[in-house]
Amino acid sequence: MHIVKKYNYIKNIVGNVDAENMLNKWIYNLKNNVKRIEKLKEYHSIYASYSFSDKTLKYYMTNDYNKINSSELNEEKKKVIIKEFKIMMYKEFERIVNLYVDRREISNGFYIDDVIYGRNPKYNGFYSDIMDIFAEEEVCNVCNVNDSIKVYVDEENKYYINSNHISKRNSEVLGYVTILKIALDRKMLYYSINNPKKYSKKMIDKFNTRFDYVYSKIEDYMLKERDLFTTIERYLNHIRNKVNEGNNLIYHKDLNKILTMMSSDNNMPNIEKYLLKEV
């Protein structure tokens, strides 16, 4: 179901022919990467996770779901449960269809073949976390999920961002990935995910060249890396994984300064709703 939704979503971006080619690759990867779909016997809530080691998609639905047709749950609660479970499952499928085996290593998204520049992760590595964020943001777009959830980012609850989805790991950064995808060439992004060897470095180099004026202005930023794209990735990962959590607000503020400078580009309007806000 997610693959069909994704196909209908991207064909307006890459065209029917390329969308069909990508669809065929997704189906191939899905067949190759999933041997079993297993329902867990016990878990405390809604859950879905893919294990590459045994090529198994594992899931569990909270007991509340078992009452979905009963009068014990109101209609709003039922809708939330179903929506959250769908998003979780679709996100795992989004990751599965973009998983590849290369030289016996597992990687995903447009990082697979960029070995020279350090973007060839083992599954569950640093860049795998980044692609998990991309996957969840993509599912929200494909499924038209935009709930505008207020998520506080500091202990005093003075600063918050509006997230389009309740997500245990990714809520704080989903909007930032939306901005990043606005800045990227959207068509080339899909080409890079589908054929990283040909398009990945080209896409990242184009981004870094376009926003070189931004990179030149961030000398004293806490997580500055070798280029702007990598710098943004590092901020996303530190915020998502609560790395040095005491600096979380600083990470948000630094990243917001970067994204605000980028927004001066004429092709990046209306990103304010995704940026950090003060109460």
ABEGO torsion letter per residue (X at the ends): XAAAAAAAAAAAAAEAAAAAAAAAAAAAAAAAABABBBBBABBABBBBBBBAAAGBBBBBBBAAAAAAABAABBAAAAAAAAAAAAAAAAAAAAAAAABBBBGGBBBBEAAAABAAAGBBBBBGBAAAAAAAAAAAAAAAAAAGBBAGBBBBABAAGABBBBBABBBAAAAAAAAAAAAAAAABBAAAAAAAAABAAAAAAAAAAAAAAAAAAAAAAAAABAABBABAAAAAAAAAAAAAAGBGAAAAAAAAAAAAAAAAAAAABAABBGAAAABBBBX
